[in-house]
Structure formats: structure tokens, C-alpha cells
Amino acid sequence: MSEYILDVTDVDKHFGGLRALSDINLRVKEGTVHAIIGPNGAGKSTLLNVIVGRLAPNRGRVLLGDEVLTGKNPYEINQLGVARVFQTPEIFPELSLLQNVMVPALAKRDGEFNLSFLKSLFSEREIRDQAEHMLEDVGLIEHKDHLAGSMSRGDKRRLELAMCLSQRPKLFLLDEPTAGMSRHDTNRTIDLLKRIKERGMTKVIIEHDMHVVFSLADRISVLAQGAIIAEGTPEEVRNNPKVKEAYLGGETV
Ligand SMILES: Nc1ncnc2c1ncn2[C@@H]1O[C@H](COP(=O)(O)OP(=O)(O)OP(=O)(O)O)[C@@H](O)[C@H]1O
């Protein structure tokens, strides 16, 4: 068994003549938080899209533990234990918060097993209990019967986190989880993500907000113009001259 839960090797991704990713190597240890940072257009979202199977790389390979993800579709990759929250929350606006959190867990169950009717009813109660627990965790339990579409943007993002957590993913990918949130909501989300970390869930997080990155990350990879220019602990990355250079325009790391 590999010591890395995520192992990205020699990945290239081109869009026509544009090399959005070149020669990407990224290894993430189980139970850690790995941040990917870099200026706009560096290739961060493209890399996440390659990992989750939304984009096929032109070269290279992605492994989850010993399982090859390259060539599998997003649904198959999700079933193997990779969950992702998007920049724009993907929720079911016409369902209640509780129903939203139950959907991914039910889909996972139905994908994995062929349960008898009785067993399925029993398991549904478990899924409901678990969904309530997740809503409690993200601070939304008092709204569990409200329609998801009626919630604020920050609440929708926390709801999406709960939906992903209910799948108990092996690897959790977060694309700018605090984008558009107030400082108060951002701090609540950092606290939530820290609590998840204590449970040993591996996370890869793309984030522009350096307060979030330095609060959470064990290691950081820095992307610039499609290549990884630095990798290390937050302190190592903060002091790396190449990183300072990549953030020309006054943005400090
Ligand atoms: N589907 C696509 N077709 C063509 N070019 C694309 C496509 N997706 C991304 N690109 C280009 O690839 C490069 C990397 O984009 P990407 O969105 O991965 O960067 P990013 O680091 O996530 O940026 P941001 O921080 O602004 O979200 C950019 O030049 C972008 O214009």
C-alpha cells in the first residue's frame, strides 16, 4: 500500500496550444491538508478537474492509494472515495437541507449494495441520523427543514461541505471553500475544516485567502503558469523567493 493517498505523476494538460499543466507531480499523505496556491490562471482548477475525472490529462497518471483514477469518469472516481466542493455550490435548491445531505449518502449506498427492503429502511434511518449530525457539525441543524435554495451563499457552501462529508470520502477536494464568504463565515468554515482534520480526513484545498491556507495546510504546492514552482511546509513556501516572484503585483504570501 502506497504511503500517499493521492499520487499525481507527470501530468500534462493542454487546451489547444495552451499548456495549462506541465509535468505536475503531487503527492499527498493520508490525513494531511495539502493546499494548492498560485496566481489567477495558474492551472489550479484544471489540476482538480484532472484529479476528479472531469478532464483527461494529455500525459501522466493519478492514483488514489493503489487505485488508478486516470481514465475513470467523475462518477466512478466519486464512488472510489473522492469528494469535491466547487466554487459555486452544487446543491438541490428544491430540497430541504436534510434531504440534500441525505442524497449523496443514499446514492453511495445504492451504488455499493443491493440491500433488502427491510435493510434499506433501517439503513435510511441511519443515514438520516448521520445527515442530522453533519448539519449540526456545519452549524445548520436549526434550518434542516428549510429549502436549500432559500439559504445565503455562505450557508449553501456549508451545506455542500456537509453533503460531501456525509459520503465519508477518503480524499476531499475543496476549490476555494471560503470564496465570497464574510470574515465571520470564513472563520466558522476554518474551524469546521480543522475539526474534520482532527478526524484524519485527507484534504486538498485550493484557496486564494492566505489566512485560510496558513490556518489549515500541512504542506503547500505553488503553481505558476501550469508548473509547480515550490512545495513545502507553509514556512518554507512563505520564505521561497520563487514564490514571492510569482506573486508579482504586490500580493504577499
Ligand atoms: N476548458 C478550457 N479551455 C481552454 N482553456 C482553459 C480551459 N480551462 C482553463 N483554461 C485555461 O487554462 C489556464 C489555467 O486555468 P485554471 O482555471 O486552471 O487556473 P486557476 O489557477 O484555477 O485560476 P483561478 O485562480 O483564476 O481560478 C488558464 O489560462 C485558462 O484560461
The ligand as an SDF file (V2000), in Angstrom:
LIG
                    3D

 31 33  0  0  0  0  0  0  0  0999 V2000
  -11.7800   24.4440  -20.7740 N   0  0  0  0  0  0  0  0  0  0  0  0
  -10.7720   25.2640  -21.0860 C   0  0  0  0  0  0  0  0  0  0  0  0
  -10.4870   25.5590  -22.3670 N   0  0  0  0  0  0  0  0  0  0  0  0
   -9.4580   26.3620  -22.6850 C   0  0  0  0  0  0  0  0  0  0  0  0
   -8.6430   26.9320  -21.7770 N   0  0  0  0  0  0  0  0  0  0  0  0
   -8.8790   26.6900  -20.4870 C   0  0  0  0  0  0  0  0  0  0  0  0
   -9.9570   25.8430  -20.0610 C   0  0  0  0  0  0  0  0  0  0  0  0
   -9.9370   25.7680  -18.7050 N   0  0  0  0  0  0  0  0  0  0  0  0
   -8.9090   26.5400  -18.3080 C   0  0  0  0  0  0  0  0  0  0  0  0
   -8.2740   27.0850  -19.3560 N   0  0  0  0  0  0  0  0  0  0  0  0
   -7.0810   27.9440  -19.3230 C   0  0  0  0  0  0  0  0  0  0  0  0
   -6.0800   27.2170  -18.6120 O   0  0  0  0  0  0  0  0  0  0  0  0
   -5.3380   28.0880  -17.7510 C   0  0  0  0  0  0  0  0  0  0  0  0
   -5.4560   27.6040  -16.3170 C   0  0  0  0  0  0  0  0  0  0  0  0
   -6.7840   27.8640  -15.8630 O   0  0  0  0  0  0  0  0  0  0  0  0
   -7.3220   27.4430  -14.4230 P   0  0  0  0  0  0  0  0  0  0  0  0
   -8.7580   27.8050  -14.3530 O   0  0  0  0  0  0  0  0  0  0  0  0
   -6.9550   26.0370  -14.1460 O   0  0  0  0  0  0  0  0  0  0  0  0
   -6.4580   28.3950  -13.4760 O   0  0  0  0  0  0  0  0  0  0  0  0
   -6.6680   28.6950  -11.9240 P   0  0  0  0  0  0  0  0  0  0  0  0
   -5.2970   28.6660  -11.3180 O   0  0  0  0  0  0  0  0  0  0  0  0
   -7.6770   27.7960  -11.3410 O   0  0  0  0  0  0  0  0  0  0  0  0
   -7.2090   30.1980  -11.9700 O   0  0  0  0  0  0  0  0  0  0  0  0
   -8.1870   30.9660  -10.9360 P   0  0  0  0  0  0  0  0  0  0  0  0
   -7.3990   31.1540   -9.6790 O   0  0  0  0  0  0  0  0  0  0  0  0
   -8.4340   32.2790  -11.6560 O   0  0  0  0  0  0  0  0  0  0  0  0
   -9.4240   30.1420  -10.7510 O   0  0  0  0  0  0  0  0  0  0  0  0
   -5.8780   29.4910  -17.9810 C   0  0  0  0  0  0  0  0  0  0  0  0
   -5.0740   30.1270  -18.9390 O   0  0  0  0  0  0  0  0  0  0  0  0
   -7.2770   29.2230  -18.5120 C   0  0  0  0  0  0  0  0  0  0  0  0
   -7.6960   30.2860  -19.3630 O   0  0  0  0  0  0  0  0  0  0  0  0
  1  2  1  0
  2  3  1  0
  2  7  2  0
  3  4  2  0
  4  5  1  0
  5  6  2  0
  6  7  1  0
  6 10  1  0
  7  8  1  0
  8  9  2  0
  9 10  1  0
 10 11  1  0
 11 12  1  0
 11 30  1  0
 12 13  1  0
 13 14  1  0
 13 28  1  0
 14 15  1  0
 15 16  1  0
 16 17  2  0
 16 18  1  0
 16 19  1  0
 19 20  1  0
 20 21  2  0
 20 22  1  0
 20 23  1  0
 23 24  1  0
 24 25  2  0
 24 26  1  0
 24 27  1  0
 28 29  1  0
 28 30  1  0
 30 31  1  0
M  END
$$$$
